[in-house]
Structures are given as C-alpha cells and as structure tokens.
C-alpha cells in the first residue's frame, strides 16, 4: 500500500536524522514528515472522504500534534517516528 510506504520512508528519515545529528538531514526528515501529515489532514477534509467521523477526528488530532511537534525548536524524533509507526501499522493489510 502506497500510504504505508510513505510513512515508512518518513520513519527511516527521522531515525537517520536522530542518529546522525546532521542538521541538514534533520530538516529534510522534518520537511517530509510535515508534508506527509499536511496531506493526511487535507485528505480528511476532501469532498467525498468516506472515513468514519471518529476516525477522521482522531487522525485530525494526531496530525495537529505532529505538526506542533515539528514546529518546536527541538522536535522529539522518537515521538514523531512512533506516531508514524502506529499509523503505518494501521494501514498494513490484515490477514
């Protein structure tokens, strides 16, 4: 599923940025994560979005928390990666 791959990519970048301490890598990881969550928030409000209201509401709250964390002077990369992991796990096909 393409959405899960996008979250996996953001997680990988966040972890590499945290481990390296490289500010350029950190900015790139945060930018990818911000764009991903901005897209999620836009999709939640798109005409024809068929997601149940409570799920949309929960993802909206989560998305806002992620964007606030990214905007902090020293974002918590583990928190951001953890949120992305949880969402990615929810996107994984269930067998």
Gaussian input, Z-matrix of N, CA and C with variables (Angstrom, degrees):
# hf/3-21g

backbone

0 1
 N
 C     1     B1
 C     2     B2     1     A1
 N     3     B3     2     A2     1     D1
 C     4     B4     3     A3     2     D2
 C     5     B5     4     A4     3     D3
 N     6     B6     5     A5     4     D4
 C     7     B7     6     A6     5     D5
 C     8     B8     7     A7     6     D6
 N     9     B9     8     A8     7     D7
 C    10    B10     9     A9     8     D8
 C    11    B11    10    A10     9     D9
 N    12    B12    11    A11    10    D10
 C    13    B13    12    A12    11    D11
 C    14    B14    13    A13    12    D12
 N    15    B15    14    A14    13    D13
 C    16    B16    15    A15    14    D14
 C    17    B17    16    A16    15    D15
 N    18    B18    17    A17    16    D16
 C    19    B19    18    A18    17    D17
 C    20    B20    19    A19    18    D18
 N    21    B21    20    A20    19    D19
 C    22    B22    21    A21    20    D20
 C    23    B23    22    A22    21    D21
 N    24    B24    23    A23    22    D22
 C    25    B25    24    A24    23    D23
 C    26    B26    25    A25    24    D24
 N    27    B27    26    A26    25    D25
 C    28    B28    27    A27    26    D26
 C    29    B29    28    A28    27    D27
 N    30    B30    29    A29    28    D28
 C    31    B31    30    A30    29    D29
 C    32    B32    31    A31    30    D30
 N    33    B33    32    A32    31    D31
 C    34    B34    33    A33    32    D32
 C    35    B35    34    A34    33    D33
 N    36    B36    35    A35    34    D34
 C    37    B37    36    A36    35    D35
 C    38    B38    37    A37    36    D36
 N    39    B39    38    A38    37    D37
 C    40    B40    39    A39    38    D38
 C    41    B41    40    A40    39    D39
 N    42    B42    41    A41    40    D40
 C    43    B43    42    A42    41    D41
 C    44    B44    43    A43    42    D42
 N    45    B45    44    A44    43    D43
 C    46    B46    45    A45    44    D44
 C    47    B47    46    A46    45    D45
 N    48    B48    47    A47    46    D46
 C    49    B49    48    A48    47    D47
 C    50    B50    49    A49    48    D48
 N    51    B51    50    A50    49    D49
 C    52    B52    51    A51    50    D50
 C    53    B53    52    A52    51    D51
 N    54    B54    53    A53    52    D52
 C    55    B55    54    A54    53    D53
 C    56    B56    55    A55    54    D54
 N    57    B57    56    A56    55    D55
 C    58    B58    57    A57    56    D56
 C    59    B59    58    A58    57    D57
 N    60    B60    59    A59    58    D58
 C    61    B61    60    A60    59    D59
 C    62    B62    61    A61    60    D60
 N    63    B63    62    A62    61    D61
 C    64    B64    63    A63    62    D62
 C    65    B65    64    A64    63    D63
 N    66    B66    65    A65    64    D64
 C    67    B67    66    A66    65    D65
 C    68    B68    67    A67    66    D66
 N    69    B69    68    A68    67    D67
 C    70    B70    69    A69    68    D68
 C    71    B71    70    A70    69    D69
 N    72    B72    71    A71    70    D70
 C    73    B73    72    A72    71    D71
 C    74    B74    73    A73    72    D72
 N    75    B75    74    A74    73    D73
 C    76    B76    75    A75    74    D74
 C    77    B77    76    A76    75    D75
 N    78    B78    77    A77    76    D76
 C    79    B79    78    A78    77    D77
 C    80    B80    79    A79    78    D78
 N    81    B81    80    A80    79    D79
 C    82    B82    81    A81    80    D80
 C    83    B83    82    A82    81    D81
 N    84    B84    83    A83    82    D82
 C    85    B85    84    A84    83    D83
 C    86    B86    85    A85    84    D84
 N    87    B87    86    A86    85    D85
 C    88    B88    87    A87    86    D86
 C    89    B89    88    A88    87    D87
 N    90    B90    89    A89    88    D88
 C    91    B91    90    A90    89    D89
 C    92    B92    91    A91    90    D90
 N    93    B93    92    A92    91    D91
 C    94    B94    93    A93    92    D92
 C    95    B95    94    A94    93    D93
 N    96    B96    95    A95    94    D94
 C    97    B97    96    A96    95    D95
 C    98    B98    97    A97    96    D96
 N    99    B99    98    A98    97    D97
 C   100   B100    99    A99    98    D98
 C   101   B101   100   A100    99    D99
 N   102   B102   101   A101   100   D100
 C   103   B103   102   A102   101   D101
 C   104   B104   103   A103   102   D102
 N   105   B105   104   A104   103   D103
 C   106   B106   105   A105   104   D104
 C   107   B107   106   A106   105   D105
 N   108   B108   107   A107   106   D106
 C   109   B109   108   A108   107   D107
 C   110   B110   109   A109   108   D108
 N   111   B111   110   A110   109   D109
 C   112   B112   111   A111   110   D110
 C   113   B113   112   A112   111   D111
 N   114   B114   113   A113   112   D112
 C   115   B115   114   A114   113   D113
 C   116   B116   115   A115   114   D114
 N   117   B117   116   A116   115   D115
 C   118   B118   117   A117   116   D116
 C   119   B119   118   A118   117   D117
 N   120   B120   119   A119   118   D118
 C   121   B121   120   A120   119   D119
 C   122   B122   121   A121   120   D120
 N   123   B123   122   A122   121   D121
 C   124   B124   123   A123   122   D122
 C   125   B125   124   A124   123   D123
 N   126   B126   125   A125   124   D124
 C   127   B127   126   A126   125   D125
 C   128   B128   127   A127   126   D126
 N   129   B129   128   A128   127   D127
 C   130   B130   129   A129   128   D128
 C   131   B131   130   A130   129   D129
 N   132   B132   131   A131   130   D130
 C   133   B133   132   A132   131   D131
 C   134   B134   133   A133   132   D132
 N   135   B135   134   A134   133   D133
 C   136   B136   135   A135   134   D134
 C   137   B137   136   A136   135   D135
 N   138   B138   137   A137   136   D136
 C   139   B139   138   A138   137   D137
 C   140   B140   139   A139   138   D138
 N   141   B141   140   A140   139   D139
 C   142   B142   141   A141   140   D140
 C   143   B143   142   A142   141   D141
 N   144   B144   143   A143   142   D142
 C   145   B145   144   A144   143   D143
 C   146   B146   145   A145   144   D144
 N   147   B147   146   A146   145   D145
 C   148   B148   147   A147   146   D146
 C   149   B149   148   A148   147   D147
 N   150   B150   149   A149   148   D148
 C   151   B151   150   A150   149   D149
 C   152   B152   151   A151   150   D150
 N   153   B153   152   A152   151   D151
 C   154   B154   153   A153   152   D152
 C   155   B155   154   A154   153   D153
 N   156   B156   155   A155   154   D154
 C   157   B157   156   A156   155   D155
 C   158   B158   157   A157   156   D156
 N   159   B159   158   A158   157   D157
 C   160   B160   159   A159   158   D158
 C   161   B161   160   A160   159   D159
 N   162   B162   161   A161   160   D160
 C   163   B163   162   A162   161   D161
 C   164   B164   163   A163   162   D162
 N   165   B165   164   A164   163   D163
 C   166   B166   165   A165   164   D164
 C   167   B167   166   A166   165   D165
 N   168   B168   167   A167   166   D166
 C   169   B169   168   A168   167   D167
 C   170   B170   169   A169   168   D168
 N   171   B171   170   A170   169   D169
 C   172   B172   171   A171   170   D170
 C   173   B173   172   A172   171   D171
 N   174   B174   173   A173   172   D172
 C   175   B175   174   A174   173   D173
 C   176   B176   175   A175   174   D174
 N   177   B177   176   A176   175   D175
 C   178   B178   177   A177   176   D176
 C   179   B179   178   A178   177   D177
 N   180   B180   179   A179   178   D178
 C   181   B181   180   A180   179   D179
 C   182   B182   181   A181   180   D180
 N   183   B183   182   A182   181   D181
 C   184   B184   183   A183   182   D182
 C   185   B185   184   A184   183   D183
 N   186   B186   185   A185   184   D184
 C   187   B187   186   A186   185   D185
 C   188   B188   187   A187   186   D186
 N   189   B189   188   A188   187   D187
 C   190   B190   189   A189   188   D188
 C   191   B191   190   A190   189   D189
 N   192   B192   191   A191   190   D190
 C   193   B193   192   A192   191   D191
 C   194   B194   193   A193   192   D192
 N   195   B195   194   A194   193   D193
 C   196   B196   195   A195   194   D194
 C   197   B197   196   A196   195   D195
 N   198   B198   197   A197   196   D196
 C   199   B199   198   A198   197   D197
 C   200   B200   199   A199   198   D198
 N   201   B201   200   A200   199   D199
 C   202   B202   201   A201   200   D200
 C   203   B203   202   A202   201   D201
 N   204   B204   203   A203   202   D202
 C   205   B205   204   A204   203   D203
 C   206   B206   205   A205   204   D204
 N   207   B207   206   A206   205   D205
 C   208   B208   207   A207   206   D206
 C   209   B209   208   A208   207   D207
 N   210   B210   209   A209   208   D208
 C   211   B211   210   A210   209   D209
 C   212   B212   211   A211   210   D210
 N   213   B213   212   A212   211   D211
 C   214   B214   213   A213   212   D212
 C   215   B215   214   A214   213   D213
 N   216   B216   215   A215   214   D214
 C   217   B217   216   A216   215   D215
 C   218   B218   217   A217   216   D216
 N   219   B219   218   A218   217   D217
 C   220   B220   219   A219   218   D218
 C   221   B221   220   A220   219   D219
 N   222   B222   221   A221   220   D220
 C   223   B223   222   A222   221   D221
 C   224   B224   223   A223   222   D222
 N   225   B225   224   A224   223   D223
 C   226   B226   225   A225   224   D224
 C   227   B227   226   A226   225   D225
 N   228   B228   227   A227   226   D226
 C   229   B229   228   A228   227   D227
 C   230   B230   229   A229   228   D228
 N   231   B231   230   A230   229   D229
 C   232   B232   231   A231   230   D230
 C   233   B233   232   A232   231   D231
 N   234   B234   233   A233   232   D232
 C   235   B235   234   A234   233   D233
 C   236   B236   235   A235   234   D234
 N   237   B237   236   A236   235   D235
 C   238   B238   237   A237   236   D236
 C   239   B239   238   A238   237   D237
 N   240   B240   239   A239   238   D238
 C   241   B241   240   A240   239   D239
 C   242   B242   241   A241   240   D240
 N   243   B243   242   A242   241   D241
 C   244   B244   243   A243   242   D242
 C   245   B245   244   A244   243   D243
 N   246   B246   245   A245   244   D244
 C   247   B247   246   A246   245   D245
 C   248   B248   247   A247   246   D246
 N   249   B249   248   A248   247   D247
 C   250   B250   249   A249   248   D248
 C   251   B251   250   A250   249   D249
 N   252   B252   251   A251   250   D250
 C   253   B253   252   A252   251   D251
 C   254   B254   253   A253   252   D252
 N   255   B255   254   A254   253   D253
 C   256   B256   255   A255   254   D254
 C   257   B257   256   A256   255   D255
 N   258   B258   257   A257   256   D256
 C   259   B259   258   A258   257   D257
 C   260   B260   259   A259   258   D258
 N   261   B261   260   A260   259   D259
 C   262   B262   261   A261   260   D260
 C   263   B263   262   A262   261   D261
 N   264   B264   263   A263   262   D262
 C   265   B265   264   A264   263   D263
 C   266   B266   265   A265   264   D264
 N   267   B267   266   A266   265   D265
 C   268   B268   267   A267   266   D266
 C   269   B269   268   A268   267   D267
 N   270   B270   269   A269   268   D268
 C   271   B271   270   A270   269   D269
 C   272   B272   271   A271   270   D270
 N   273   B273   272   A272   271   D271
 C   274   B274   273   A273   272   D272
 C   275   B275   274   A274   273   D273
 N   276   B276   275   A275   274   D274
 C   277   B277   276   A276   275   D275
 C   278   B278   277   A277   276   D276
 N   279   B279   278   A278   277   D277
 C   280   B280   279   A279   278   D278
 C   281   B281   280   A280   279   D279
 N   282   B282   281   A281   280   D280
 C   283   B283   282   A282   281   D281
 C   284   B284   283   A283   282   D282

   B1=1.4471
   B2=1.5301
   B3=1.3104
   B4=1.4651
   B5=1.5268
   B6=1.3227
   B7=1.4634
   B8=1.5223
   B9=1.3168
   B10=1.4624
   B11=1.5273
   B12=1.3301
   B13=1.4665
   B14=1.5317
   B15=1.3248
   B16=1.4628
   B17=1.5261
   B18=1.3092
   B19=1.4656
   B20=1.5248
   B21=1.3210
   B22=1.4703
   B23=1.5307
   B24=1.3194
   B25=1.4676
   B26=1.5326
   B27=1.3213
   B28=1.4655
   B29=1.5339
   B30=1.3185
   B31=1.4670
   B32=1.5224
   B33=1.3127
   B34=1.4630
   B35=1.5318
   B36=1.3232
   B37=1.4676
   B38=1.5296
   B39=1.3263
   B40=1.4667
   B41=1.5283
   B42=1.3109
   B43=1.4709
   B44=1.5237
   B45=1.3223
   B46=1.4685
   B47=1.5185
   B48=1.3197
   B49=1.4691
   B50=1.5245
   B51=1.3105
   B52=1.4630
   B53=1.5198
   B54=1.3156
   B55=1.4612
   B56=1.5231
   B57=1.3088
   B58=1.4631
   B59=1.5251
   B60=1.3337
   B61=1.4542
   B62=1.5210
   B63=1.3077
   B64=1.4673
   B65=1.5316
   B66=1.3477
   B67=1.4655
   B68=1.5264
   B69=1.3191
   B70=1.4695
   B71=1.5276
   B72=1.3151
   B73=1.4618
   B74=1.5264
   B75=1.3214
   B76=1.4640
   B77=1.5200
   B78=1.3199
   B79=1.4639
   B80=1.5275
   B81=1.3303
   B82=1.4704
   B83=1.5252
   B84=1.3315
   B85=1.4679
   B86=1.5247
   B87=1.3214
   B88=1.4624
   B89=1.5256
   B90=1.3227
   B91=1.4696
   B92=1.5245
   B93=1.3361
   B94=1.4696
   B95=1.5211
   B96=1.3163
   B97=1.4598
   B98=1.5190
   B99=1.3206
   B100=1.4718
   B101=1.5272
   B102=1.3239
   B103=1.4771
   B104=1.5289
   B105=1.3227
   B106=1.4636
   B107=1.5224
   B108=1.3271
   B109=1.4589
   B110=1.5268
   B111=1.3060
   B112=1.4676
   B113=1.5292
   B114=1.3301
   B115=1.4694
   B116=1.5246
   B117=1.3199
   B118=1.4709
   B119=1.5270
   B120=1.3255
   B121=1.4647
   B122=1.5246
   B123=1.3206
   B124=1.4712
   B125=1.5320
   B126=1.3193
   B127=1.4709
   B128=1.5227
   B129=1.3212
   B130=1.4620
   B131=1.5222
   B132=1.3242
   B133=1.4657
   B134=1.5265
   B135=1.3015
   B136=1.4683
   B137=1.5208
   B138=1.3267
   B139=1.4666
   B140=1.5364
   B141=1.2706
   B142=1.4629
   B143=1.5238
   B144=1.3288
   B145=1.4680
   B146=1.5316
   B147=1.3277
   B148=1.4679
   B149=1.5175
   B150=1.2838
   B151=1.4555
   B152=1.5313
   B153=1.3112
   B154=1.4711
   B155=1.5357
   B156=1.3279
   B157=1.4561
   B158=1.5291
   B159=1.3199
   B160=1.4739
   B161=1.5265
   B162=1.3076
   B163=1.4577
   B164=1.5300
   B165=1.3262
   B166=1.4734
   B167=1.5222
   B168=1.3208
   B169=1.4584
   B170=1.5435
   B171=1.3020
   B172=1.4654
   B173=1.5212
   B174=1.3264
   B175=1.4600
   B176=1.5238
   B177=1.3140
   B178=1.4720
   B179=1.5315
   B180=1.3099
   B181=1.4638
   B182=1.5257
   B183=1.3149
   B184=1.4553
   B185=1.5277
   B186=1.3138
   B187=1.4561
   B188=1.5191
   B189=1.3169
   B190=1.4626
   B191=1.5273
   B192=1.3304
   B193=1.4706
   B194=1.5281
   B195=1.3263
   B196=1.4681
   B197=1.5268
   B198=1.3250
   B199=1.4670
   B200=1.5284
   B201=1.3242
   B202=1.4781
   B203=1.5250
   B204=1.3258
   B205=1.4671
   B206=1.5310
   B207=1.3102
   B208=1.4657
   B209=1.5270
   B210=1.3248
   B211=1.4663
   B212=1.5355
   B213=1.3069
   B214=1.4737
   B215=1.5237
   B216=1.3358
   B217=1.4663
   B218=1.5335
   B219=1.3291
   B220=1.4614
   B221=1.5284
   B222=1.3247
   B223=1.4717
   B224=1.5302
   B225=1.3064
   B226=1.4621
   B227=1.5367
   B228=1.3192
   B229=1.4667
   B230=1.5279
   B231=1.3278
   B232=1.4664
   B233=1.5309
   B234=1.3196
   B235=1.4656
   B236=1.5303
   B237=1.3278
   B238=1.4662
   B239=1.5292
   B240=1.3240
   B241=1.4671
   B242=1.5268
   B243=1.3365
   B244=1.4610
   B245=1.5184
   B246=1.3247
   B247=1.4735
   B248=1.5200
   B249=1.3353
   B250=1.4623
   B251=1.5252
   B252=1.3337
   B253=1.4663
   B254=1.5225
   B255=1.3169
   B256=1.4580
   B257=1.5288
   B258=1.3188
   B259=1.4634
   B260=1.5237
   B261=1.3158
   B262=1.4608
   B263=1.5316
   B264=1.3276
   B265=1.4631
   B266=1.5253
   B267=1.3254
   B268=1.4589
   B269=1.5189
   B270=1.3258
   B271=1.4597
   B272=1.5235
   B273=1.3353
   B274=1.4591
   B275=1.5269
   B276=1.3267
   B277=1.4784
   B278=1.5179
   B279=1.2809
   B280=1.4708
   B281=1.5277
   B282=1.3292
   B283=1.4732
   B284=1.5043
   A1=107.98
   A2=115.73
   A3=121.54
   A4=112.80
   A5=117.26
   A6=120.08
   A7=111.16
   A8=117.02
   A9=120.86
   A10=110.64
   A11=117.22
   A12=120.49
   A13=110.90
   A14=117.73
   A15=120.74
   A16=110.97
   A17=116.75
   A18=120.18
   A19=110.25
   A20=117.53
   A21=121.48
   A22=110.28
   A23=116.74
   A24=121.41
   A25=110.57
   A26=117.15
   A27=121.11
   A28=110.25
   A29=117.22
   A30=121.27
   A31=110.26
   A32=116.57
   A33=121.45
   A34=110.81
   A35=116.96
   A36=120.33
   A37=111.52
   A38=117.18
   A39=120.65
   A40=111.29
   A41=116.82
   A42=120.09
   A43=111.54
   A44=116.17
   A45=119.52
   A46=111.03
   A47=116.52
   A48=120.48
   A49=110.45
   A50=116.92
   A51=120.61
   A52=111.21
   A53=116.04
   A54=120.47
   A55=112.52
   A56=117.36
   A57=120.80
   A58=112.98
   A59=116.20
   A60=119.16
   A61=112.79
   A62=117.40
   A63=123.07
   A64=109.46
   A65=118.28
   A66=120.03
   A67=114.03
   A68=117.78
   A69=120.46
   A70=109.43
   A71=115.96
   A72=120.44
   A73=110.32
   A74=116.55
   A75=120.97
   A76=110.45
   A77=117.31
   A78=121.00
   A79=110.42
   A80=116.93
   A81=120.88
   A82=110.72
   A83=117.28
   A84=121.30
   A85=110.54
   A86=116.37
   A87=119.90
   A88=111.30
   A89=117.22
   A90=120.19
   A91=111.76
   A92=116.22
   A93=119.89
   A94=110.02
   A95=116.78
   A96=121.24
   A97=111.18
   A98=117.20
   A99=121.14
   A100=110.60
   A101=117.19
   A102=120.08
   A103=111.54
   A104=116.49
   A105=120.60
   A106=110.41
   A107=117.06
   A108=120.25
   A109=112.48
   A110=117.61
   A111=119.41
   A112=109.63
   A113=116.73
   A114=120.84
   A115=110.88
   A116=116.85
   A117=120.31
   A118=109.29
   A119=116.36
   A120=120.07
   A121=111.44
   A122=117.58
   A123=120.20
   A124=110.77
   A125=116.10
   A126=119.96
   A127=111.62
   A128=116.99
   A129=120.26
   A130=112.13
   A131=116.03
   A132=120.69
   A133=112.84
   A134=116.49
   A135=120.42
   A136=110.32
   A137=116.52
   A138=118.80
   A139=109.33
   A140=115.31
   A141=119.84
   A142=113.79
   A143=118.05
   A144=119.70
   A145=107.51
   A146=115.97
   A147=120.11
   A148=113.17
   A149=117.36
   A150=121.17
   A151=109.45
   A152=117.83
   A153=120.24
   A154=110.84
   A155=115.49
   A156=121.60
   A157=112.55
   A158=117.40
   A159=120.45
   A160=111.68
   A161=117.00
   A162=121.00
   A163=110.29
   A164=116.55
   A165=120.53
   A166=110.34
   A167=115.59
   A168=120.98
   A169=110.37
   A170=116.96
   A171=120.85
   A172=112.17
   A173=116.57
   A174=120.03
   A175=111.59
   A176=116.38
   A177=120.53
   A178=109.63
   A179=117.29
   A180=121.57
   A181=110.70
   A182=115.90
   A183=121.18
   A184=111.00
   A185=116.79
   A186=121.44
   A187=112.46
   A188=116.48
   A189=119.94
   A190=110.80
   A191=116.85
   A192=120.42
   A193=110.92
   A194=116.80
   A195=121.05
   A196=109.98
   A197=117.39
   A198=120.25
   A199=111.53
   A200=117.27
   A201=120.03
   A202=110.65
   A203=116.51
   A204=120.42
   A205=110.59
   A206=117.21
   A207=121.49
   A208=110.46
   A209=117.17
   A210=121.86
   A211=112.86
   A212=117.83
   A213=120.43
   A214=109.98
   A215=116.90
   A216=119.78
   A217=113.30
   A218=117.08
   A219=121.28
   A220=109.39
   A221=116.47
   A222=119.75
   A223=112.05
   A224=114.84
   A225=122.29
   A226=107.99
   A227=116.12
   A228=121.53
   A229=111.39
   A230=117.31
   A231=119.57
   A232=110.82
   A233=117.00
   A234=121.09
   A235=110.26
   A236=116.11
   A237=120.05
   A238=111.31
   A239=116.84
   A240=119.77
   A241=110.18
   A242=117.37
   A243=120.85
   A244=112.93
   A245=116.55
   A246=120.00
   A247=109.75
   A248=115.97
   A249=119.35
   A250=111.36
   A251=116.86
   A252=119.69
   A253=111.76
   A254=116.38
   A255=120.56
   A256=111.16
   A257=116.79
   A258=120.24
   A259=110.13
   A260=116.67
   A261=120.80
   A262=110.23
   A263=117.14
   A264=120.74
   A265=110.33
   A266=117.04
   A267=120.53
   A268=112.46
   A269=117.01
   A270=121.03
   A271=112.57
   A272=116.62
   A273=120.69
   A274=109.64
   A275=115.71
   A276=117.94
   A277=110.94
   A278=115.41
   A279=120.91
   A280=109.11
   A281=114.68
   A282=119.27
   A283=109.49
   D1=129.64
   D2=-175.39
   D3=-60.50
   D4=-40.19
   D5=-179.00
   D6=-60.73
   D7=-43.13
   D8=179.31
   D9=-62.19
   D10=-37.78
   D11=178.47
   D12=-64.65
   D13=-36.30
   D14=178.20
   D15=-65.41
   D16=-41.64
   D17=177.16
   D18=-66.62
   D19=-41.13
   D20=178.97
   D21=-60.65
   D22=-41.50
   D23=178.62
   D24=-62.23
   D25=-45.46
   D26=179.60
   D27=-62.29
   D28=-41.22
   D29=178.96
   D30=-60.77
   D31=-46.89
   D32=-179.86
   D33=-59.46
   D34=-45.76
   D35=179.71
   D36=-63.88
   D37=-42.01
   D38=179.25
   D39=-62.46
   D40=-42.72
   D41=-179.91
   D42=-66.60
   D43=-43.41
   D44=178.21
   D45=-62.81
   D46=-40.71
   D47=179.84
   D48=-63.50
   D49=-43.77
   D50=179.57
   D51=-63.02
   D52=-44.46
   D53=-177.71
   D54=-68.96
   D55=-36.67
   D56=-175.57
   D57=-81.27
   D58=-32.91
   D59=-174.73
   D60=72.96
   D61=6.20
   D62=-178.90
   D63=-75.25
   D64=118.80
   D65=-177.73
   D66=-64.47
   D67=-29.63
   D68=177.90
   D69=-69.60
   D70=-43.73
   D71=177.65
   D72=-64.97
   D73=-38.50
   D74=178.91
   D75=-62.27
   D76=-46.74
   D77=-179.80
   D78=-61.08
   D79=-42.22
   D80=179.37
   D81=-62.90
   D82=-43.94
   D83=-179.82
   D84=-63.39
   D85=-42.92
   D86=179.69
   D87=-67.87
   D88=-37.58
   D89=178.27
   D90=-64.20
   D91=-43.54
   D92=178.39
   D93=-62.61
   D94=-44.29
   D95=-179.32
   D96=-65.13
   D97=-41.61
   D98=178.28
   D99=-62.37
   D100=-47.72
   D101=-179.94
   D102=-62.47
   D103=-39.10
   D104=178.30
   D105=-60.14
   D106=-48.88
   D107=-177.68
   D108=-72.26
   D109=-30.90
   D110=173.99
   D111=-64.05
   D112=-38.94
   D113=177.19
   D114=-66.12
   D115=-39.86
   D116=177.45
   D117=-60.43
   D118=-47.57
   D119=-178.32
   D120=-63.20
   D121=-39.26
   D122=176.91
   D123=-63.91
   D124=-42.22
   D125=-179.33
   D126=-63.77
   D127=-33.80
   D128=179.85
   D129=-63.49
   D130=-27.82
   D131=-176.43
   D132=-106.30
   D133=6.83
   D134=-179.85
   D135=-68.73
   D136=142.46
   D137=175.04
   D138=-57.36
   D139=136.03
   D140=178.43
   D141=86.07
   D142=3.18
   D143=176.76
   D144=-61.41
   D145=124.74
   D146=-173.63
   D147=-105.12
   D148=13.98
   D149=-179.64
   D150=-73.41
   D151=141.81
   D152=177.72
   D153=-57.01
   D154=146.53
   D155=-174.85
   D156=-55.35
   D157=-47.08
   D158=-177.57
   D159=-62.24
   D160=-38.33
   D161=178.24
   D162=-67.01
   D163=-44.06
   D164=176.65
   D165=-59.71
   D166=-43.65
   D167=-179.11
   D168=-63.07
   D169=-43.27
   D170=179.37
   D171=-65.09
   D172=-43.13
   D173=178.34
   D174=-66.94
   D175=-34.33
   D176=176.71
   D177=-62.83
   D178=-46.33
   D179=178.96
   D180=-62.27
   D181=-44.07
   D182=178.65
   D183=-62.81
   D184=-45.33
   D185=179.67
   D186=-60.81
   D187=-41.73
   D188=178.09
   D189=-64.53
   D190=-39.21
   D191=178.02
   D192=-63.91
   D193=-40.85
   D194=178.37
   D195=-63.08
   D196=-45.97
   D197=-179.11
   D198=-64.63
   D199=-37.02
   D200=176.13
   D201=-64.18
   D202=-42.38
   D203=-179.91
   D204=-63.57
   D205=-42.62
   D206=179.16
   D207=-60.98
   D208=-35.36
   D209=-177.03
   D210=-77.01
   D211=-11.88
   D212=179.95
   D213=-66.98
   D214=153.64
   D215=178.58
   D216=-59.10
   D217=-35.15
   D218=177.58
   D219=-132.42
   D220=83.68
   D221=-177.65
   D222=-61.75
   D223=150.87
   D224=178.09
   D225=-89.30
   D226=102.11
   D227=-176.25
   D228=-65.69
   D229=-34.17
   D230=178.28
   D231=-66.37
   D232=-40.90
   D233=176.87
   D234=-60.66
   D235=-48.18
   D236=-178.33
   D237=-63.52
   D238=-44.18
   D239=178.65
   D240=-64.32
   D241=-39.23
   D242=179.88
   D243=-63.49
   D244=-42.63
   D245=176.85
   D246=-61.42
   D247=-46.11
   D248=-179.94
   D249=-62.40
   D250=-37.48
   D251=177.97
   D252=-62.94
   D253=-42.25
   D254=179.84
   D255=-63.12
   D256=-44.00
   D257=179.15
   D258=-66.43
   D259=-42.66
   D260=179.06
   D261=-59.97
   D262=-41.54
   D263=179.26
   D264=-62.59
   D265=-36.10
   D266=178.04
   D267=-69.89
   D268=-23.35
   D269=179.36
   D270=-85.99
   D271=-18.12
   D272=-177.42
   D273=-63.36
   D274=138.02
   D275=178.18
   D276=-61.91
   D277=139.88
   D278=179.67
   D279=-98.53
   D280=133.19
   D281=-179.82
   D282=-118.86

